[in-house]
Structure formats: C-alpha cells, structure tokens
Amino acid sequence: MKTNPPEQSNPETTAPQPLLVQWWQKWGENMTIAVVAVGLAIFIRTFIAEPRYIPSESMLPTLEIGDRLIVEKLSYYTHLPKHGDIVVFAPPPQLQEQGYLEEQAFIKRVIGLPGDTIEVKDGRVYVDKELLTESYIAQAPNYGMSPMVVPPDELFVMGDNRNNSNDSHVWGFLPKDNVIGHACFRFWPIERLGGMR
C-alpha cells in the first residue's frame, strides 16, 4: 500500500506577520531616515554652520537688507576672529540691559582685537595709531571716539554703515564668547552670490 509523502510547506508562503512588524516595515525606515536627518540638521546648525538673514542697513554697502548668508562656526573654536571678519553675535550684556533679547543676533565687522587701541578722529578710524584703510564703508564716521584699548577676550566691532550702526562705538566691547560665527558666504540674492571678503 502506497503512502503519500508528508506535505511540505511552500517556501513562497509564510505565516502573516504581526501588524506592528508590518507597520515598521512600511514606515519605520522612513521614520528613521527623518529622525537622522533632523538630528543631523540640528547638529550642523548648532556646531558647524547656519543660514542668516540681514534685517537692517547697519552693514551697507557690504550687506543689504534681505541678503542671506552662511555663518560658519568651526573656525572660531580654534582661533580668535581676525581683523576685518564679519561676525554674527548674541547681544552683549550691555545691550540685553537695553531690552535686546539674547536670540536677536547682530552682525558687524571686527575692527579691534584684544590689546588693540582703537580711536576715531576726524572721520577716520585708527588701530594702534595707524589709519585703517576702509574701502567697504558707506561713509566716513561723523563722530569721534577717544582711544580705547580692547580688553582680553573681547572685540571691538563696527558696522560698515558707520553713521547708522549700533556697534562698539555706542555700547562698548563685545565678549568673544558672544560670537556665534563668521559670515563667510552670501547665497542670496543670486546676482551677488559670493564670499564676504
């Protein structure tokens, strides 16, 4: 008497998977990618670079209202800003006392580093008694300022629109710890795409 061989399961068919596993297979990978992307964006914005928008005329003619910039943050982890760098910074304590919020970032040009003596006389800016050549300003300053020595760990910053800029000649020195980063590249508008120097 012949016996039929035992039935073998078809490898093409499997038991239905639990709903949670099905859901994860469908959506889990996308969610993982999204979480990683958001985490990476936050990391980059916090430690590497971020976009910024220019809301005022204080840096004319170098930067115009509506310009959009990339502010890089890495270089200042290893060294101080340099003369002429355009920096974005959180308002120092003296501005916060006037009502500016910590998140209201300012943008100015670095004129003095620790130890420099800054003076404004006869419409000219002097650094360590040497006349600063400034092809980038809107107008010569219409004010004077007695010599001031920049303290350690602080900076002296000015807007390129000298006569319409709330800067160090008004409120004093900028603690270097307030610096967010270096404005290095303008990406909008397209016709003025390029570096800041």
C-alpha positions in Angstrom: 0.0 0.0 0.0 1.3 3.3 -1.1 1.6 6.2 1.3 1.6 9.8 0.2 4.8 11.7 1.2 4.2 14.2 4.0 3.1 17.6 2.8 5.9 20.1 2.6 5.3 23.8 3.3 5.7 26.1 0.3 8.7 28.3 0.8 6.8 31.0 -1.1 4.2 31.3 1.6 4.7 32.4 5.2 2.6 33.0 8.2 1.1 36.5 8.3 3.3 38.9 10.3 2.0 40.8 13.3 0.6 44.3 12.5 3.4 46.1 14.3 6.0 44.3 12.2 4.1 45.2 9.0 3.8 48.8 10.1 7.5 49.0 10.9 8.5 47.5 7.5 6.3 50.1 5.8 7.1 53.2 7.8 10.0 52.5 10.2 12.8 53.0 7.7 11.3 56.4 6.6 10.9 57.5 10.2 14.5 56.5 11.0 15.8 58.5 8.0 13.7 61.5 9.0 14.9 61.4 12.6 18.6 61.1 11.5 18.1 63.9 9.0 16.6 66.2 11.7 19.3 65.3 14.2 22.0 66.0 11.6 20.4 69.3 10.7 20.3 70.4 14.4 23.9 69.3 14.8 25.1 71.2 11.8 23.2 74.3 12.7 24.5 74.2 16.3 28.1 73.4 15.7 29.1 73.9 12.0 27.0 76.4 10.0 23.7 78.1 9.8 21.9 80.5 7.4 21.2 84.1 8.5 19.0 86.9 7.1 20.1 90.6 7.2 17.3 92.7 8.7 18.9 96.2 8.9 21.1 98.7 7.0 23.9 98.7 9.5 26.3 96.8 7.2 25.6 98.7 4.0 27.1 98.7 1.4 28.6 95.3 2.1 25.3 93.7 3.1 21.9 94.8 2.1 18.5 94.2 3.8 17.3 90.8 2.7 20.7 89.3 2.0 21.0 85.7 3.1 24.3 84.4 4.4 26.0 81.2 5.6 27.6 81.7 9.0 30.3 79.1 9.7 31.1 78.3 13.3 34.1 75.9 13.2 37.0 78.3 12.7 36.4 80.2 15.9 36.7 77.0 18.0 40.4 77.1 17.3 41.3 80.8 17.0 40.0 84.3 17.5 38.3 86.3 14.8 40.7 88.2 12.5 40.7 91.9 11.7 38.0 92.5 9.0 36.0 89.4 9.7 32.2 89.9 9.6 30.8 88.2 12.7 27.4 87.3 13.9 26.9 87.5 17.7 24.4 87.5 20.5 23.9 90.9 22.1 26.4 91.5 24.9 25.1 92.2 28.5 25.0 96.0 27.9 22.6 95.5 25.0 20.5 93.0 26.8 20.1 95.5 29.6 18.5 97.8 27.0 15.9 95.2 26.1 17.5 93.2 23.3 16.9 89.5 23.6 19.7 87.0 23.6 18.4 85.4 20.4 18.4 88.8 18.5 21.7 88.3 16.7 23.8 91.2 15.5 26.2 91.3 12.6 29.3 93.6 12.5 32.9 93.8 11.2 35.8 93.1 13.6 37.9 96.3 13.9 39.9 95.6 17.1 41.3 92.5 18.8 42.5 92.1 22.4 45.3 94.6 23.1 44.5 96.9 20.1 44.0 100.6 20.7 41.0 101.9 18.7 40.4 105.6 18.0 38.0 107.6 15.8 39.3 111.0 14.9 38.4 113.5 12.0 36.2 110.9 10.3 38.9 108.2 10.4 39.4 105.0 12.3 42.8 104.3 13.8 44.1 100.9 15.1 47.2 101.3 17.2 47.6 104.8 15.8 47.6 103.5 12.2 44.9 104.7 9.8 42.6 101.9 8.9 42.0 101.7 5.1 38.3 101.1 4.6 37.1 100.7 1.1 34.0 98.9 2.3 32.2 101.6 4.4 29.2 103.7 3.3 30.5 107.0 4.7 33.2 108.2 7.0 32.1 108.3 10.6 30.7 111.7 11.7 31.6 111.1 15.3 34.8 110.9 17.3 36.0 108.4 19.9 38.9 108.7 22.4 41.4 105.9 22.3 40.2 102.7 23.8 42.2 99.6 24.5 40.4 96.3 23.7 40.5 94.1 26.9 41.5 90.4 26.8 38.8 88.1 25.4 36.9 90.9 23.9 36.5 92.5 20.5 35.7 95.9 19.0 33.1 95.7 16.2 31.6 98.3 13.9 29.0 98.3 11.2 30.1 99.3 7.7 27.3 101.9 7.6 29.2 103.8 10.3 26.7 106.5 10.9 23.7 104.1 11.2 25.1 101.3 13.2 24.5 100.3 16.9 28.0 99.0 17.5 31.0 99.1 19.8 31.4 102.9 19.5 28.0 103.1 21.2 27.9 100.2 23.7 31.5 99.1 24.2 33.4 95.8 23.7 32.0 92.5 22.6 32.9 89.4 24.7 34.3 86.8 22.3 32.1 84.2 23.8 29.1 86.0 22.4 30.3 85.4 18.8 28.1 82.8 17.0 30.2 82.6 13.9 31.8 84.1 10.8 29.7 85.3 7.9 31.6 83.7 5.1 29.3 83.4 2.1 26.2 85.2 0.6 23.9 82.8 -1.1 21.1 85.2 -1.9 20.4 87.2 -4.0 21.9 85.1 -6.8 23.4 88.1 -8.6 25.5 88.9 -5.5 26.4 85.3 -4.7 29.9 85.0 -3.2 32.3 85.4 -0.3 32.3 88.2 2.3 35.9 89.4 2.0 
